[in-house]
Amino acid sequence: MKKIEAIIKPFKLDEVKEALQEVGLQGITVTEAKGFGRQKGHTELYRGAEYVVDFLPKVKIEVVLNDEMVAKAVEAIQQAARTGRIGDGKIFISNIEESIRIRTGETGVEAI
């Protein structure tokens, strides 16, 4: 099993969700996040005063899936989240040792 974590622009969330559903994924977890990378934030005006916004709004998507589904899921996220501009985000893939469904006690792939 693998865990995919994707940090994307918030306005791309619906497109990514739909793309993941189209490749057969049933459940995702979404968290609002703030951060910066090469994008580095920007300057805004508030009541005539200029200030720097260091952390930009992002969305973090997490999904745990079979190893066989990883390539399809990554491709779906890349296609749906890409704008071609700086700040499109990142995808991280890590190994999951075990999963347990709390309600039934199912483990492994059956639990996801």
Secondary structure as the mmCIF struct_conf table of DSSP 4:
data_model
#
loop_
_struct_conf.conf_type_id
_struct_conf.id
_struct_conf.beg_label_comp_id
_struct_conf.beg_label_asym_id
_struct_conf.beg_label_seq_id
_struct_conf.end_label_comp_id
_struct_conf.end_label_asym_id
_struct_conf.end_label_seq_id
STRN STRN1 LYS A 2 ILE A 8
HELX_RH_3T_P HELX_RH_3T_P1 PRO A 10 LYS A 12
HELX_RH_AL_P HELX_RH_AL_P1 LEU A 13 GLU A 22
TURN_TY1_P TURN_TY1_P1 VAL A 23 GLY A 24
STRN STRN2 THR A 29 GLY A 35
BEND BEND1 GLY A 37 GLY A 37
TURN_TY1_P TURN_TY1_P2 ARG A 38 GLN A 39
STRN STRN3 HIS A 42 TYR A 46
TURN_TY1_P TURN_TY1_P3 ARG A 47 GLY A 48
STRN STRN4 ALA A 49 VAL A 53
BEND BEND2 PHE A 55 PHE A 55
STRN STRN5 LEU A 56 LEU A 65
HELX_RH_3T_P HELX_RH_3T_P2 ASP A 67 MET A 69
HELX_RH_AL_P HELX_RH_AL_P2 VAL A 70 ALA A 81
BEND BEND3 GLY A 84 ARG A 85
TURN_TY1_P TURN_TY1_P4 ILE A 86 GLY A 87
STRN STRN6 LYS A 90 ASN A 95
STRN STRN7 ILE A 100 ILE A 100
TURN_TY1_P TURN_TY1_P5 ILE A 102 THR A 104
STRN STRN8 THR A 107 THR A 107
HELX_RH_3T_P HELX_RH_3T_P3 GLY A 108 ALA A 111
#
